Amino acid sequence: MSSIATTLAPELAVSEWFNTPAPLTLAGLRGRPVLLHTFQLLCPGCVAESIPQVQRIERVFGNTDLQVIGIHTVFEHHAAMTPVTLKAFLHEYRIRHPVGVDRADPASDTPMTMQRFALRGTPSSVLIGRDGAILHHVFGVEDDIAVGARIAMALSAPAPHALTGSASTDEQGCAGGRCEVATGGQSTD
């Protein structure tokens, strides 16, 4: 008999949120699969490949309890990629899922969420299971069919027993299995 080691996803470190009425936490989303995608608005691979792929994922899995979260993780060109610029970018590219600004680390050019997840760059994505475990972690963009298969498997997993229940609205400002779109920014640790 073999045992499979699981790694629980570390918590997000976000300084400001967009497209959500309240700050999100992975702990608060436990029981739902989460697709975390990291990007920079000046990253060519993010703009040309990753963001369009995430938008296709949202269309295909829009009627499920998959939660897509974007993390704008800036590790270069800091002065050009401000929250004001990001807000305009989100509007122009019609990005409606929650997006957090990765919290800066005063001791490093690498932001905190990027460090916690040991990300090599952008675009990157992390698929987190209902139990909070990291199911898949990748730097770059994979084929749509591979990503879709992984997401489908995560969605088919049963909800952890302790988390089953039916609350209409949770403490994260989400209802009916989805987080609402709102404008403006909010902070969280």
N, C-alpha and C positions, 0 to 999 in steps of 0.2 A: 504494500500500500504506500503510495507516495502522497506527500502533502504539498500543497501549493501555497507558497508564501504570498500574502497580499500586503500591499502597501497602501495605507490610507492616505488620501490626498491631503496635503497640508492646507491650512486655511488661506484664503486670499488676503492680500494686503493691498487695499484700494484706498486712494485718497479722494476720489470723486466718482460718482456714478452718473450715467446717462441712461435714459430710456427705461427707468424703473422708478416707481413711486417711493421705494424704500431701499436702503442698502441690502445687498444679498450676502449670504454666507453659505459655504458648502454644508456646514452643519445644519442650517435651516432648510436646505434642499435635500437632506438625507431622505431616502425613499424614492427619489427620482433619479434617472440617469441624467448626467450633465455632460455636455460637450463644451469644453473650455477651449477657445481658440485665441491665440495671441497674435497681435499684429502691430505694425507701425504704419501710420498713414503715408510715410514716404518710402515704404518698402515695395519695390516693383512686384515681387512675387505675391505679396499680400493683396495688392490692388488687382492684379491681373488674374490670379488663380485662387488664392485662399478665400477671399471675401465672396467671390461668385459661387464657390463651392459651398460655403456656409449658407448662402441664400438658397441654393438648390436643396440643401439638407432641410432648411426650414420649410420649404414648400412640400417636400415629400413627407416629412415627419411632423407637420404642423398640427395634426389632430391627435398627437400622442402626448405623453407627459414628459418628453425630452425637454430639458432646459438648456438652451444655447446661451452661453455667456462669452462675450468678447472681453479681452484684456488688452488695453493699449499699453504696451510695454516699451518704453523709450530707453534705449541704451546708446543712442547716438543722435546728433542733431537736436539736442535738448531744447535749445532756444526756439527752434522752428515749430516744435510739436507741442504747443500749449493746449490747455483744455478748450480755449476759444476756437482754435484751429480744428481741434477734434470735433467739436460740436458742429461746425460747418461741414466737415468731412462726412459725419454720420448722416446729416441731412441730404447732402448731395448724392451719396451712395445708397440712400434709402435703407440704412441699417436701423432696424427697429428693435432688435433684441437688446437686453441689458448689456452695457459696456462700462467697464470700470477702468480707471486710470491707475496703472500699477504704481504703488507707493514708492517714491524715491528713497534710496538708502544714502544717507549723508556720507557714509564711509566708502561708497562705491559708485561707479557709473552704471552698475547693473541694478535695476529695481528689485524690490523685495519678493514679489510673487515669482518673478523670473528666477531668482536665486532659490526660493523654496522648492520649485518644481524642477530645478536643474535644467532649465531650458537653454539650448545652444544658440538660439536666435529666433527670428521671425521669418515666415510664419511657423508656428508650432501649434499642435493641438493635443489635448489630453481628454480621453474619454473616461468618465468616472461612473462607476456602477451605483446601483440603488443603495448598496451598503457603504458607500463612501470610498471604496477601494479603486485605485487606478487600474483600469482595464487595458489601456493602450496609451502610449506616449510617443509622439513622432515630431521630428523636425522636418519641415517641408510640407509638401502637399502629396497625398496619396491618391490613387485612382478612386473615383466616386463609388464604384461598386464595392471596393474593399471597405471604405468608410461606411457605406450604407449597411453592409453585412454586419459589421461590428456594432453599429447603432441598433440594428434590429435584434441582435443577440442580447444587448444590454436591456432593451425594452421588454424582451420576453422573460427576463429573469424575474422571479417573484419578489415582491417587496419584502424587506426584512420584517419578521414577525412583530417585533416591538414597535415598528413604525406604521403598521397598518391601522387605518382609521379614516374617517372621512370628515375632515374639517373643511368648511366652505371657503374660509379665508385664513391664511397662515400669518405668522408674525413678520414675514418678509414682504407683505403687501401683495401677495399672489393669491389668486382665486381661480377656481375651476381648472387647476392644473397649469395655468399660464401666468406669467408676470405681465402686468399692464405696461403700456408704453406711456411715458411721461416726458416732459421736457425739463431742462435744467439739470443741475448737478447736485449730488449729495455726498457727504463724507462718511466713511466708516473705517474701522481698524480692521 
